[in-house]
Amino acid sequence: MSFESGNQFIEINNLEIEELFKFLEKRFDYEFDKNHYTKNKRVTLRINKKDSLEQILKLLSIINNTTYEINQEKREIQVFSK
């Protein structure tokens, strides 16, 4: 999963959310705090190359009924249930 081959978007189909987090961690240099809210969850979505981390988290929040809190200082993202 990458934008390296000139792709402007990535189609994600039924991917474990923790695998998506690994991609986002590399892309945005943040670490996700994985917990029971993320375990065994799957997502289907399209990520555009221009999407910001905040835009992606907002979409994931809607899809998974979760809230994401970004700690800029620690470069960490925590996941909570709504």
Helices and strands as residue ranges (DSSP letters): E 9-16, H 17-28, E 31-33, E 42-48, H 53-64, E 66-71, E 76-81
